[in-house]
Amino acid sequence: MSFNRALTVALIATLLLTAAPDLHGQEELRDVNGLIFDLRHPELDRRKTAVVALGKHRIRRAVPELSRLVKDPDDLLRTALARALVKIGDIRAVPALTTLCHDSRKQTQLMAIRGLVSLYVTTPDGFIQGMKRVVDFVNPANDDYNPLIVEPYVSVSPEAIDTLAALLGSADADIRRNAALALGILRGRRGLPALQEALELEPENGVKVEMIRAIYKIGDPEAGVTLIPLIWDPDKKVHDEAIFALGRLKVESAVPALTELYNSGVTERKRILGGLVPVSRSHDLRLKTLEALAYIADPRSRAILLEAITDERTPFRRYGAEGLGRLEDSSLVPTLARMFEMEEKPEVLLAASFALFRLGAEAHLPELVDRINTDQAYFYLLELEPVEVPKLHPLLPLHTRQPDIQARLLDVIGQRGDASSLEVVEPLTRSENADVISSANVALRRLRGRHPGATLSSMVVAPGATGTGAAIPAN
């Protein structure tokens, strides 16, 4: 099982399990005290038994004493220690886990990396929707993509980020890949310089891919400049991820290189057994590049985008329309309106609606909302600026009999709205539909996380509200 999958499975299990309480009663209390005392016992078996038991029962008050064992001479005990600290999930374990990240045993290092991630992904304030399907990020054909990511307002320990950044220089490719994965999940912005430097030197394609994803998740367009040379990389996964990330990060300085690639008709090639084997026709790579140019929406791409909307191929017309809408040039309205009238393909019609809405034709917004259960419309609405989100507020009550649409609208409002959205979202915590209640509570937590000073005198959060990761567009 890949580390990505293993981490996802482990974190899902953690999220689904109710934290076990400390042992109760005087007899149990004596047992706990005895276990903590045994952490300093000279016999290895006594120490190891205590570590395992304290982790199994998630005894938080044992964390300081457990942390003293990071330099224990027994390799297996240190691995058990890392596992115990992961189960307990106490933020005080950060120093111990960062030390274990540099352990001499690889399994201990990997467990410690998982521990640092789980501290922020599974705590109530650390992760609101981490298991969300993120179809618009990274290559949908890649089954090794880990969609976890902490919410933007979560504060992650600088010590944790610095430790993960240092592991990018490990001699072991698995450690480098997992460190990059963790930096992306934790939005480790202070680790960007190390990521950029490591990416330029990285020899392994799988590690390169994870580093590209981390840079995208962190979300700094300036750091994205590092990815420009990788659009020419001979490895398919590497150049696919680089092209996609450059588009989503809207790296304007990448436009000349992307335009050259688009016009070159280069055939994608993939390394197999030391040889170069064509894996698709040139228009597949051109389509990926067009999509990136459509997201960046630089005026220099206007001619390419106009040409694309007349292409016989449906995806080209779609991305051409999207890009023209993002150019925010009102002179394009007649062209797009004609396209909307003549187009027959649903996905292109939806793209034209989005483009016309972006150019000021707000009558097209209800159509986008009606189609919000499609990933295409959903991610269009996630492009709304916070000041635009109030346009969605009056549409919420119109879909009372369509709870699936209400729930997804609440998801968009929670991710993109400002404090004014609190008043609209709060009443839906008392909806008759369980999915709407859950989505409303997730939205409230996100809104209050980004706007901690905003309050509602009538705020009542439904009991049992749960949530799981931030939606980040994936390729």
VODREN-54065 format. One record per residue (C-alpha): residue number from 1; x negated, y negated, z. Coordinates in Angstrom, 2 decimals. Layout:
BEGIN
NUM_X_Y_Z
...
//
This chain:
BEGIN
1_0.00_0.00_0.00
2_-1.38_-3.45_-0.93
3_-2.07_-5.95_1.84
4_0.63_-8.24_0.37
5_3.24_-5.51_0.67
6_1.99_-4.32_4.03
7_2.12_-7.85_5.40
8_5.63_-8.41_4.06
9_6.89_-5.11_5.51
10_5.28_-5.83_8.87
11_6.71_-9.33_9.07
12_10.18_-8.23_8.02
13_10.08_-5.65_10.81
14_8.98_-8.32_13.27
15_11.78_-10.64_12.20
16_14.42_-7.91_12.50
17_13.34_-6.69_15.90
18_14.48_-8.52_19.00
19_11.50_-9.37_21.14
20_11.32_-6.86_23.95
21_11.47_-8.47_27.38
22_8.77_-8.01_30.03
23_9.23_-4.96_32.25
24_11.71_-5.64_35.05
25_11.82_-4.68_38.70
26_9.18_-4.38_41.38
27_7.91_-1.00_40.23
28_7.52_-2.19_36.66
29_5.87_-5.39_37.89
30_3.28_-3.33_39.74
31_2.75_-1.31_36.55
32_2.13_-4.48_34.53
33_-0.29_-5.82_37.11
34_-2.06_-2.49_37.07
35_-2.35_-2.53_33.29
36_-3.76_-6.04_33.33
37_-6.23_-4.95_36.03
38_-7.26_-1.97_33.85
39_-8.34_-4.31_31.05
40_-11.55_-4.79_33.06
41_-11.95_-1.11_33.94
42_-15.36_0.39_33.08
43_-13.72_3.48_31.53
44_-12.92_2.99_27.84
45_-9.79_5.14_27.90
46_-8.28_3.08_30.73
47_-8.97_-0.16_28.87
48_-7.58_1.18_25.60
49_-4.44_2.59_27.27
50_-3.80_-0.77_28.91
51_-4.24_-2.67_25.65
52_-1.80_-0.42_23.79
53_0.82_-0.50_26.57
54_0.71_-4.27_27.02
55_1.08_-4.76_23.30
56_3.92_-2.24_23.04
57_5.90_-4.07_25.73
58_4.90_-7.54_24.46
59_3.63_-8.76_27.82
60_2.87_-12.41_27.10
61_1.26_-13.15_30.44
62_-1.42_-10.59_29.61
63_-2.72_-12.62_26.63
64_-5.51_-14.45_28.55
65_-6.90_-11.18_29.93
66_-6.48_-9.38_26.62
67_-8.39_-12.16_24.90
68_-11.44_-11.38_27.03
69_-11.83_-8.08_25.15
70_-12.70_-9.56_21.75
71_-16.33_-8.62_22.34
72_-15.64_-5.17_23.76
73_-18.33_-2.77_22.51
74_-15.80_-0.21_21.23
75_-14.72_-0.75_17.61
76_-11.40_1.08_17.91
77_-10.44_-0.79_21.05
78_-10.95_-4.13_19.29
79_-8.68_-2.95_16.46
80_-6.06_-1.91_19.03
81_-6.49_-5.31_20.65
82_-5.79_-7.11_17.40
83_-2.70_-4.97_16.89
84_-1.49_-5.70_20.44
85_-1.91_-9.44_19.98
86_0.06_-9.27_16.74
87_2.92_-7.51_18.55
88_2.95_-9.97_21.43
89_2.97_-12.97_19.09
90_1.81_-15.61_21.58
91_0.23_-18.79_20.24
92_-2.41_-18.61_22.99
93_-3.91_-15.69_21.07
94_-5.22_-17.94_18.28
95_-8.80_-18.17_19.67
96_-8.97_-14.42_20.16
97_-7.60_-13.68_16.70
98_-9.99_-16.11_15.04
99_-12.88_-14.32_16.77
100_-11.53_-10.94_15.63
101_-11.37_-12.24_12.07
102_-15.16_-12.05_12.11
103_-15.28_-8.58_13.67
104_-17.75_-6.04_12.32
105_-14.88_-3.62_11.52
106_-12.87_-4.41_8.39
107_-9.60_-2.99_9.74
108_-9.85_-5.29_12.75
109_-10.46_-8.28_10.51
110_-7.41_-7.50_8.37
111_-5.23_-7.03_11.45
112_-6.45_-10.33_12.88
113_-5.66_-12.15_9.63
114_-2.16_-10.66_9.76
115_-1.89_-11.80_13.36
116_-2.71_-15.40_12.53
117_-0.07_-15.41_9.82
118_2.62_-13.74_11.94
119_2.17_-16.28_14.75
120_3.54_-18.98_12.47
121_5.86_-16.94_10.28
122_7.87_-15.15_12.94
123_8.23_-17.76_15.68
124_11.48_-19.77_15.82
125_9.80_-23.04_14.87
126_7.40_-21.54_12.39
127_9.44_-20.09_9.62
128_12.97_-20.69_8.45
129_13.32_-18.80_5.22
130_10.17_-16.86_4.55
131_11.65_-13.78_2.97
132_13.49_-15.77_0.34
133_13.26_-14.54_-3.23
134_11.19_-17.08_-5.13
135_11.65_-16.17_-8.76
136_10.12_-19.35_-10.09
137_6.65_-18.87_-8.65
138_3.83_-16.77_-10.01
139_4.38_-14.21_-12.74
140_7.71_-12.39_-12.28
141_6.03_-9.27_-13.65
142_3.55_-9.32_-10.76
143_4.83_-7.03_-8.02
144_2.02_-7.96_-5.67
145_3.09_-11.55_-5.08
146_3.78_-12.42_-1.46
147_6.49_-15.12_-1.24
148_5.95_-16.04_2.41
149_5.22_-19.66_3.24
150_5.69_-21.73_6.37
151_7.89_-24.80_6.31
152_6.07_-28.07_5.54
153_6.67_-29.49_9.01
154_5.00_-26.56_10.83
155_1.70_-27.49_12.49
156_-0.87_-24.72_12.11
157_-3.98_-24.56_14.30
158_-7.01_-26.15_12.57
159_-9.10_-23.37_14.14
160_-7.02_-20.77_12.32
161_-7.36_-22.54_8.97
162_-11.10_-23.06_9.39
163_-11.56_-19.39_10.22
164_-9.62_-18.25_7.16
165_-11.53_-20.69_4.98
166_-14.83_-19.28_6.24
167_-13.70_-15.77_5.29
168_-13.54_-16.84_1.64
169_-17.30_-16.35_1.70
170_-17.08_-12.74_2.92
171_-19.00_-10.09_1.00
172_-15.84_-7.95_0.97
173_-13.34_-8.71_-1.82
174_-10.37_-7.49_0.27
175_-11.23_-9.89_3.06
176_-11.59_-12.79_0.59
177_-8.28_-11.96_-1.08
178_-6.39_-11.66_2.22
179_-7.93_-14.86_3.57
180_-6.75_-16.70_0.45
181_-3.30_-15.14_0.82
182_-3.10_-16.32_4.44
183_-4.26_-19.84_3.57
184_-1.44_-20.08_1.04
185_1.19_-18.79_3.46
186_0.05_-21.22_6.15
187_-0.27_-24.16_3.72
188_-3.87_-24.57_4.86
189_-4.61_-27.94_3.33
190_-7.82_-28.44_5.29
191_-9.05_-25.23_3.65
192_-8.71_-26.63_0.14
193_-12.38_-27.64_-0.32
194_-13.46_-24.11_0.61
195_-10.82_-22.63_-1.72
196_-11.95_-24.78_-4.63
197_-15.61_-23.95_-4.09
198_-14.93_-20.25_-3.63
199_-12.75_-20.09_-6.74
200_-15.54_-21.43_-8.92
201_-17.87_-18.66_-7.69
202_-15.39_-15.77_-7.39
203_-16.27_-12.74_-9.57
204_-13.14_-10.64_-8.87
205_-10.03_-11.40_-10.92
206_-7.62_-10.23_-8.21
207_-9.18_-12.59_-5.71
208_-9.09_-15.45_-8.24
209_-5.35_-14.92_-8.68
210_-4.71_-15.11_-4.92
211_-6.83_-18.25_-4.63
212_-4.86_-19.90_-7.45
213_-1.62_-19.02_-5.69
214_-2.93_-20.45_-2.42
215_-3.82_-23.75_-4.10
216_-0.33_-23.88_-5.59
217_1.39_-23.12_-2.28
218_-0.62_-25.81_-0.52
219_0.70_-28.18_-3.17
220_-2.08_-30.70_-3.80
221_-2.18_-31.85_-7.48
222_-5.70_-33.22_-7.04
223_-6.95_-29.79_-5.98
224_-5.17_-28.37_-9.01
225_-7.82_-29.93_-11.25
226_-10.03_-27.00_-10.25
227_-7.70_-24.71_-12.18
228_-8.06_-26.37_-15.59
229_-11.04_-24.29_-16.82
230_-9.20_-21.10_-15.83
231_-6.56_-21.50_-18.53
232_-9.26_-20.15_-20.89
233_-10.09_-17.19_-18.63
234_-10.02_-13.89_-20.59
235_-8.06_-12.14_-17.84
236_-4.32_-12.37_-18.43
237_-3.27_-12.66_-14.78
238_-5.85_-15.33_-14.09
239_-4.95_-17.61_-17.00
240_-1.21_-17.02_-16.50
241_-1.41_-18.11_-12.86
242_-3.63_-21.09_-13.69
243_-1.30_-22.35_-16.43
244_1.75_-21.91_-14.23
245_0.21_-23.61_-11.21
246_-1.01_-26.58_-13.27
247_2.53_-27.10_-14.52
248_4.22_-26.81_-11.15
249_1.62_-29.05_-9.51
250_2.16_-31.56_-12.35
251_-1.57_-32.01_-12.91
252_-1.58_-34.77_-15.51
253_-5.29_-34.45_-16.20
254_-4.60_-30.92_-17.48
255_-2.46_-32.18_-20.38
256_-5.28_-32.43_-22.96
257_-6.53_-28.90_-22.24
258_-3.01_-27.45_-22.16
259_-2.18_-29.21_-25.42
260_-5.31_-27.80_-27.05
261_-4.39_-24.33_-25.82
262_-0.82_-24.73_-27.07
263_-1.97_-25.78_-30.52
264_-4.73_-23.20_-30.76
265_-2.51_-20.15_-31.08
266_-4.89_-18.18_-28.91
267_-3.79_-14.56_-28.38
268_-3.64_-13.43_-24.78
269_-6.23_-10.81_-24.04
270_-6.72_-8.54_-21.10
271_-9.85_-6.76_-19.88
272_-9.35_-2.98_-19.92
273_-12.23_-0.57_-19.36
274_-14.76_-3.19_-20.31
275_-13.06_-4.06_-23.60
276_-10.71_-6.81_-24.71
277_-7.28_-5.56_-25.70
278_-4.51_-7.83_-27.07
279_-1.46_-7.67_-24.81
280_0.99_-9.96_-26.60
281_1.48_-12.21_-29.57
282_0.20_-15.77_-29.44
283_3.63_-17.34_-28.93
284_3.82_-15.76_-25.43
285_0.84_-17.77_-24.30
286_2.18_-20.83_-26.13
287_5.49_-20.44_-24.28
288_3.75_-20.37_-20.90
289_1.78_-23.45_-21.90
290_4.91_-25.23_-23.15
291_6.61_-24.53_-19.83
292_3.66_-26.10_-17.99
293_3.72_-29.16_-20.25
294_7.48_-29.44_-19.70
295_6.97_-29.57_-15.94
296_4.18_-32.13_-16.12
297_6.33_-34.19_-18.51
298_3.57_-36.51_-19.68
299_4.44_-38.94_-22.52
300_1.53_-37.43_-24.47
301_3.61_-34.25_-24.79
302_6.65_-35.97_-26.32
303_6.00_-34.77_-29.87
304_5.47_-31.17_-28.75
305_8.67_-31.22_-26.70
306_10.72_-32.72_-29.53
307_9.43_-30.08_-31.90
308_10.27_-27.36_-29.37
309_14.00_-28.21_-29.20
310_14.30_-27.38_-32.91
311_12.47_-24.04_-32.59
312_14.38_-20.91_-33.57
313_13.30_-19.21_-30.35
314_15.61_-19.75_-27.37
315_12.97_-20.14_-24.60
316_11.12_-22.80_-26.61
317_14.30_-24.85_-26.98
318_14.99_-24.49_-23.28
319_11.59_-25.74_-22.13
320_11.60_-28.48_-24.75
321_14.90_-29.81_-23.37
322_13.70_-29.59_-19.77
323_10.53_-31.50_-20.56
324_12.37_-34.25_-22.43
325_14.70_-34.70_-19.47
326_11.77_-35.06_-17.09
327_10.23_-37.74_-19.31
328_13.00_-40.05_-18.03
329_13.18_-41.87_-21.38
330_16.77_-42.99_-21.97
331_16.14_-43.31_-25.72
332_16.22_-39.49_-25.81
333_19.87_-39.30_-24.71
334_21.36_-39.24_-28.25
335_18.96_-36.49_-29.31
336_19.77_-34.35_-26.29
337_23.50_-35.05_-26.57
338_23.47_-33.76_-30.16
339_21.53_-30.73_-29.00
340_24.12_-30.11_-26.27
341_26.96_-30.25_-28.81
342_25.30_-27.88_-31.28
343_23.59_-25.36_-28.98
344_25.14_-21.92_-28.42
345_22.74_-20.20_-26.04
346_23.84_-20.60_-22.37
347_20.34_-21.07_-20.94
348_19.55_-23.80_-23.47
349_22.91_-25.49_-22.84
350_22.12_-25.52_-19.13
351_18.68_-26.99_-19.85
352_20.29_-29.70_-21.97
353_22.74_-30.46_-19.15
354_19.84_-30.76_-16.74
355_17.98_-33.06_-19.14
356_21.01_-35.30_-19.66
357_21.57_-35.47_-15.90
358_17.93_-36.45_-15.38
359_18.46_-39.22_-17.93
360_21.46_-40.64_-16.07
361_24.47_-38.65_-17.31
362_25.72_-37.67_-13.85
363_28.82_-36.02_-15.29
364_26.57_-33.01_-15.90
365_25.82_-32.50_-12.18
366_28.97_-30.44_-11.43
367_28.00_-28.08_-14.23
368_24.61_-27.50_-12.61
369_26.31_-26.88_-9.26
370_28.81_-24.46_-10.82
371_25.85_-22.46_-12.15
372_23.77_-22.68_-8.97
373_23.92_-18.91_-8.51
374_21.64_-18.63_-11.51
375_18.00_-19.12_-10.68
376_17.70_-21.58_-13.54
377_20.28_-24.03_-12.14
378_19.15_-23.47_-8.56
379_15.61_-24.57_-9.31
380_16.84_-27.52_-11.35
381_18.65_-28.77_-8.25
382_15.57_-28.22_-6.13
383_13.93_-30.93_-8.25
384_16.27_-33.55_-6.77
385_14.55_-36.29_-4.82
386_15.80_-36.77_-1.23
387_17.55_-40.01_-2.20
388_19.49_-38.08_-4.87
389_20.71_-35.29_-2.60
390_23.74_-37.28_-1.31
391_25.18_-36.78_-4.80
392_25.67_-33.15_-3.79
393_27.52_-33.95_-0.57
394_31.01_-34.48_-2.05
395_30.65_-31.26_-4.07
396_30.34_-29.07_-0.96
397_34.03_-29.12_0.06
398_35.08_-28.48_-3.55
399_33.69_-24.97_-3.27
400_35.35_-23.84_-0.04
401_36.77_-20.85_-1.88
402_33.38_-20.10_-3.40
403_31.20_-19.43_-0.34
404_28.34_-18.14_-2.47
405_28.07_-21.54_-4.16
406_28.45_-23.38_-0.84
407_25.69_-21.28_0.72
408_23.24_-21.99_-2.09
409_24.14_-25.69_-2.11
410_23.36_-25.79_1.59
411_20.01_-24.17_0.84
412_19.16_-26.94_-1.64
413_20.38_-29.67_0.72
414_18.35_-28.20_3.57
415_15.18_-28.15_1.51
416_15.55_-31.48_-0.26
417_17.89_-33.64_1.84
418_17.15_-36.49_4.21
419_18.65_-37.24_7.62
420_21.94_-38.36_6.06
421_22.64_-34.75_5.14
422_22.98_-33.72_8.80
423_26.50_-35.13_9.03
424_27.58_-33.15_5.97
425_25.95_-29.86_6.92
426_26.90_-29.66_10.60
427_30.66_-29.00_10.17
428_29.86_-25.97_8.03
429_28.28_-24.24_11.03
430_31.92_-23.55_11.92
431_32.89_-22.16_8.52
432_35.00_-19.03_8.29
433_32.34_-17.42_6.12
434_29.31_-15.83_7.81
435_26.95_-16.56_4.89
436_27.92_-20.23_4.89
437_27.41_-20.44_8.68
438_23.96_-18.89_8.36
439_22.99_-21.19_5.46
440_24.25_-24.25_7.34
441_22.19_-23.40_10.41
442_19.08_-22.81_8.31
443_19.68_-26.16_6.59
444_20.09_-27.92_9.95
445_16.83_-26.48_11.24
446_15.01_-27.62_8.13
447_16.52_-31.11_8.20
448_15.77_-31.56_11.89
449_12.28_-30.16_11.38
450_11.52_-32.84_8.80
451_13.46_-35.56_10.64
452_12.95_-34.80_14.35
453_14.31_-38.18_15.44
454_17.66_-37.66_13.75
455_20.43_-36.52_16.08
456_24.13_-35.75_15.95
457_26.25_-36.34_19.03
458_28.56_-33.56_17.92
459_25.79_-31.15_16.94
460_26.82_-27.60_17.70
461_24.64_-24.87_16.27
462_26.47_-21.58_15.99
463_25.02_-18.89_18.23
464_23.00_-16.17_16.60
465_21.81_-18.43_13.76
466_18.95_-16.83_11.97
467_16.67_-17.69_9.16
468_13.69_-16.43_7.32
469_11.15_-18.66_4.39
470_10.75_-21.87_2.40
471_11.58_-21.53_-1.25
472_8.55_-22.23_-3.32
473_8.84_-21.92_-7.01
474_7.03_-18.77_-8.22
475_5.77_-17.97_-12.04
//
